[in-house]
Amino acid sequence: MREINVKEITEAVKNLCMNANYDLSDDVMTAFRRGLETEESPAGRGVFEALIENAEIAREERIPICQDTGFAVFFVELGQDVHIESGLLTDAINEGVRQGYGEGYLRKSICDPFTRKNTGDNTPAVINISLVSGDRLKIIAAPKGGGSTNMSRVTMLKPADGIEGIKNYVVQRAIEAGPNPCPPVIIGVGIGGTLELASLIAKKALLRPLGTTNPDPQLAEIEGDILKRVNDTGMGPQGFGGRIYAMGVHIEKFPCHIASLPLAVNICCHASRHKEIIL
């Protein structure tokens, strides 16, 4: 049995919150530069130039990539041979968020859904915990902005709608979203499971590095077709027109009930923020 003190977790989460908001991952920066090379629209190329400059300034000066520093979302893999000592795992993560958003001068965006009163420290976080084998604790921070989240949807298709129905829904959702989620976007898609699980796996799909191929050949083919159809709309970066509205489509699936076909579309803005640590 391996012991990890909550203070170590809090310190790690604090740094994850700041680094995720200051430093875009290399896969996203590579996608920006690829977009600058391939985008046909002058306005669209101007968007990619601005995104690259903005990300470089944020990284160098340690300031947020975007004023919306997001809902603090975490995916945690807890080894079954790990014992968290001196407190609760969830409390340690929330304290890390509290410290990270305070010390990092990150905007606090979390409020009561009715009164709209701000909680003041960007907590509580959304924490998804999976029990895995081993004696390690893996924490992935994925701050999610409100604008792109507002464009996300969950629906229950009929089983007879099949793959073509899934494609049509995702493409239509992108068209309806238009410029609102700050394109170029990444589109996470969750197929199957239950209502809530489809949404969760769509969000988790966004963590896959941009530019990678889905290991499932069928899903890879569906991703490619949806990406082409979305970009063929001509909406382009920021909706200014062009060839690149989406930088990637990432799909995950899970077995579902014989009577249903759950489908979730989680759209992520160009600031696809995620950092991880293994303790």
C-alpha positions as CSV (number, residue, x, y, z in Angstrom):
1,M,0.0,0.0,0.0
2,R,1.4,3.4,-1.0
3,E,0.5,6.5,0.8
4,I,0.1,10.0,-0.7
5,N,-0.5,13.0,1.5
6,V,-3.3,15.4,0.6
7,K,-0.8,18.3,0.7
8,E,1.1,16.8,-2.3
9,I,-2.2,16.5,-4.2
10,T,-3.2,20.0,-3.5
11,E,0.1,21.4,-4.6
12,A,0.0,19.4,-7.8
13,V,-3.6,20.5,-8.6
14,K,-2.7,24.2,-7.9
15,N,0.1,24.0,-10.5
16,L,-2.1,22.1,-13.0
17,C,-4.8,24.8,-12.9
18,M,-2.3,27.5,-13.6
19,N,-0.3,25.7,-16.2
20,A,-3.3,24.5,-18.1
21,N,-4.5,28.1,-18.4
22,Y,-1.1,29.6,-19.3
23,D,0.4,27.0,-21.6
24,L,-1.4,25.3,-24.5
25,S,-0.2,21.8,-25.2
26,D,2.1,21.1,-28.2
27,D,-0.6,19.2,-30.1
28,V,-2.8,22.3,-30.1
29,M,0.0,24.6,-31.1
30,T,0.9,22.2,-33.9
31,A,-2.7,22.3,-35.1
32,F,-2.6,26.1,-35.1
33,R,0.5,26.2,-37.3
34,R,-0.9,23.5,-39.6
35,G,-4.1,25.6,-39.9
36,L,-2.1,28.7,-40.8
37,E,-0.4,26.7,-43.6
38,T,-3.5,25.1,-45.1
39,E,-6.3,27.7,-44.5
40,E,-7.3,29.3,-47.8
41,S,-9.2,32.3,-46.4
42,P,-7.1,35.4,-45.7
43,A,-9.4,36.2,-42.7
44,G,-9.0,32.6,-41.5
45,R,-5.2,32.8,-41.7
46,G,-5.4,36.0,-39.7
47,V,-7.2,34.2,-37.0
48,F,-4.6,31.5,-36.8
49,E,-1.8,34.1,-36.7
50,A,-3.6,35.8,-33.8
51,L,-4.1,32.5,-31.9
52,I,-0.4,31.6,-32.2
53,E,0.7,35.0,-31.0
54,N,-1.8,34.9,-28.1
55,A,-0.7,31.5,-27.0
56,E,3.0,32.4,-27.2
57,I,2.4,35.6,-25.1
58,A,0.4,33.6,-22.5
59,R,3.2,31.0,-22.2
60,E,6.0,33.5,-22.0
61,E,4.3,35.9,-19.6
62,R,2.4,33.4,-17.5
63,I,-1.0,34.9,-18.1
64,P,-4.3,33.2,-19.1
65,I,-4.8,32.2,-22.7
66,C,-8.4,33.4,-22.4
67,Q,-10.3,35.5,-20.0
68,D,-12.6,32.6,-19.4
69,T,-10.4,30.3,-17.3
70,G,-13.1,27.7,-17.2
71,F,-14.9,25.3,-15.0
72,A,-12.2,23.2,-13.2
73,V,-12.9,19.7,-14.5
74,F,-10.7,16.7,-13.5
75,F,-10.3,13.1,-14.6
76,V,-8.6,11.1,-11.9
77,E,-7.2,7.6,-12.0
78,L,-6.8,6.3,-8.5
79,G,-4.7,3.1,-8.1
80,Q,-6.3,0.6,-5.8
81,D,-3.0,0.3,-4.0
82,V,-3.0,4.0,-3.1
83,H,-4.1,5.3,0.3
84,I,-4.8,9.0,0.6
85,E,-3.7,10.2,4.0
86,S,-4.6,13.2,6.1
87,G,-7.8,14.0,4.3
88,L,-10.1,13.4,1.4
89,L,-9.1,13.2,-2.2
90,T,-11.9,15.5,-3.3
91,D,-11.2,18.0,-0.6
92,A,-7.5,18.1,-1.7
93,I,-8.4,18.7,-5.3
94,N,-10.8,21.5,-4.4
95,E,-8.2,23.1,-2.2
96,G,-5.8,23.0,-5.1
97,V,-8.3,24.7,-7.4
98,R,-8.9,27.3,-4.7
99,Q,-5.2,28.1,-4.4
100,G,-4.5,27.8,-8.2
101,Y,-7.2,30.2,-9.2
102,G,-6.3,32.6,-6.4
103,E,-2.5,32.7,-6.8
104,G,-2.7,32.4,-10.6
105,Y,-5.1,35.4,-10.9
106,L,-7.5,33.2,-12.9
107,R,-11.1,34.3,-13.2
108,K,-13.6,32.7,-10.9
109,S,-16.6,31.7,-12.9
110,I,-18.6,29.3,-10.8
111,C,-21.9,30.5,-9.3
112,D,-25.2,29.3,-7.8
113,P,-27.5,28.3,-10.7
114,F,-30.4,30.3,-9.3
115,T,-29.1,33.3,-7.4
116,R,-26.0,33.6,-9.7
117,K,-23.9,34.4,-6.6
118,N,-20.3,33.5,-7.3
119,T,-18.6,30.9,-5.1
120,G,-15.6,33.2,-5.0
121,D,-12.9,30.6,-5.6
122,N,-13.9,28.6,-8.7
123,T,-14.9,25.6,-6.6
124,P,-16.5,23.1,-6.4
125,A,-14.6,21.3,-9.2
126,V,-16.1,18.6,-11.3
127,I,-14.1,15.5,-10.4
128,N,-14.4,12.2,-12.3
129,I,-12.7,9.3,-10.4
130,S,-11.8,5.9,-11.8
131,L,-10.4,3.1,-9.8
132,V,-7.5,1.4,-11.6
133,S,-4.8,-1.1,-10.8
134,G,-1.5,-0.1,-9.4
135,D,-0.1,2.3,-6.9
136,R,-0.2,5.6,-8.8
137,L,-2.5,8.6,-8.8
138,K,-3.0,10.3,-12.2
139,I,-4.7,13.6,-12.3
140,I,-5.8,15.3,-15.5
141,A,-7.0,19.0,-15.3
142,A,-9.2,20.1,-18.2
143,P,-10.6,23.6,-17.6
144,K,-13.7,24.1,-19.8
145,G,-15.0,27.5,-20.9
146,G,-18.7,28.4,-20.7
147,G,-19.1,29.5,-24.3
148,S,-18.2,26.3,-26.0
149,T,-20.0,24.2,-23.3
150,N,-23.2,26.2,-24.1
151,M,-23.0,24.8,-27.6
152,S,-22.8,21.2,-26.5
153,R,-25.7,18.9,-26.6
154,V,-26.9,15.4,-25.5
155,T,-29.7,13.6,-27.4
156,M,-31.3,10.2,-27.5
157,L,-31.4,9.0,-31.1
158,K,-33.5,6.0,-32.3
159,P,-31.4,2.9,-32.9
160,A,-32.6,2.9,-36.5
161,D,-30.9,6.3,-37.0
162,G,-27.6,4.4,-37.1
163,I,-24.2,5.8,-38.1
164,E,-25.7,8.2,-40.7
165,G,-28.0,9.7,-38.1
166,I,-25.1,10.2,-35.8
167,K,-23.1,12.0,-38.5
168,N,-26.0,14.2,-39.5
169,Y,-26.7,15.2,-35.9
170,V,-23.0,16.2,-35.2
171,V,-22.7,18.2,-38.4
172,Q,-26.0,20.0,-37.8
173,R,-24.9,20.8,-34.2
174,A,-21.7,22.4,-35.5
175,I,-23.7,24.4,-38.1
176,E,-26.1,25.6,-35.3
177,A,-23.2,26.5,-33.1
178,G,-21.6,28.6,-35.8
179,P,-19.1,31.2,-34.4
180,N,-20.3,30.9,-30.8
181,P,-17.8,28.4,-29.5
182,C,-14.8,30.4,-30.8
183,P,-13.7,28.2,-33.7
184,P,-11.5,26.5,-34.8
185,V,-12.9,23.9,-32.4
186,I,-12.4,20.3,-31.4
187,I,-15.6,18.2,-31.4
188,G,-15.8,15.5,-28.8
189,V,-18.5,12.9,-29.5
190,G,-19.7,10.2,-27.1
191,I,-21.8,7.4,-28.6
192,G,-23.7,4.8,-26.5
193,G,-23.8,4.1,-22.8
194,T,-26.5,6.1,-21.0
195,L,-27.6,9.7,-21.0
196,E,-25.0,10.7,-18.5
197,L,-22.2,8.4,-19.7
198,A,-22.4,9.6,-23.3
199,S,-21.8,13.1,-22.1
200,L,-18.8,12.0,-20.0
201,I,-17.1,10.1,-22.7
202,A,-17.6,12.9,-25.2
203,K,-15.8,15.2,-22.8
204,K,-13.1,12.7,-22.2
205,A,-12.6,12.2,-26.0
206,L,-11.4,15.8,-26.1
207,L,-8.3,14.8,-24.1
208,R,-7.0,12.7,-27.0
209,P,-4.1,14.6,-28.6
210,L,-5.0,16.5,-31.8
211,G,-3.6,14.9,-34.9
212,T,-3.8,11.3,-33.6
213,T,-5.8,8.6,-35.3
214,N,-8.6,6.7,-33.5
215,P,-7.4,3.2,-32.8
216,D,-10.8,1.9,-33.9
217,P,-10.8,1.9,-37.7
218,Q,-14.6,2.4,-37.9
219,L,-14.6,5.3,-35.5
220,A,-11.6,6.8,-37.4
221,E,-13.5,6.7,-40.6
222,I,-16.6,8.3,-39.0
223,E,-14.4,11.0,-37.5
224,G,-12.8,11.8,-40.9
225,D,-16.2,12.0,-42.6
226,I,-17.7,14.3,-40.0
227,L,-14.6,16.6,-40.0
228,K,-14.8,16.9,-43.8
229,R,-18.5,17.7,-43.8
230,V,-18.1,20.2,-41.0
231,N,-15.3,22.0,-42.7
232,D,-17.0,21.9,-46.0
233,T,-19.7,24.2,-44.6
234,G,-17.2,27.1,-45.2
235,M,-17.8,28.6,-41.7
236,G,-14.1,28.8,-41.1
237,P,-12.1,30.1,-38.1
238,Q,-14.2,32.4,-35.9
239,G,-17.0,32.0,-38.4
240,F,-15.2,34.4,-40.7
241,G,-15.3,32.0,-43.6
242,G,-12.7,29.4,-44.7
243,R,-11.9,25.7,-44.7
244,I,-11.0,25.0,-41.1
245,Y,-13.9,25.3,-38.7
246,A,-12.9,22.2,-36.7
247,M,-9.3,21.0,-36.1
248,G,-10.4,17.6,-35.1
249,V,-13.4,15.3,-34.3
250,H,-12.7,12.8,-31.5
251,I,-15.2,9.9,-30.9
252,E,-15.5,7.4,-28.1
253,K,-18.2,4.7,-27.8
254,F,-19.7,2.4,-25.2
255,P,-22.3,-0.4,-25.4
256,C,-25.9,0.9,-25.0
257,H,-29.4,-0.5,-24.3
258,I,-31.1,-2.2,-27.1
259,A,-33.9,0.4,-27.1
260,S,-31.7,3.5,-27.3
261,L,-28.8,5.3,-29.0
262,P,-27.4,8.0,-26.7
263,L,-25.3,10.7,-28.5
264,A,-23.4,13.5,-26.9
265,V,-21.6,16.4,-28.7
266,N,-19.1,18.3,-26.5
267,I,-17.6,21.2,-28.4
268,C,-14.3,22.6,-27.2
269,C,-13.1,26.1,-28.3
270,H,-9.6,26.6,-29.8
271,A,-8.2,26.9,-26.2
272,S,-8.1,23.1,-25.7
273,R,-6.6,23.1,-22.2
274,H,-5.4,20.0,-20.5
275,K,-2.5,19.1,-18.3
276,E,-1.7,16.0,-16.3
277,I,0.5,14.7,-13.5
278,I,1.2,11.2,-12.1
279,L,2.0,11.0,-8.4
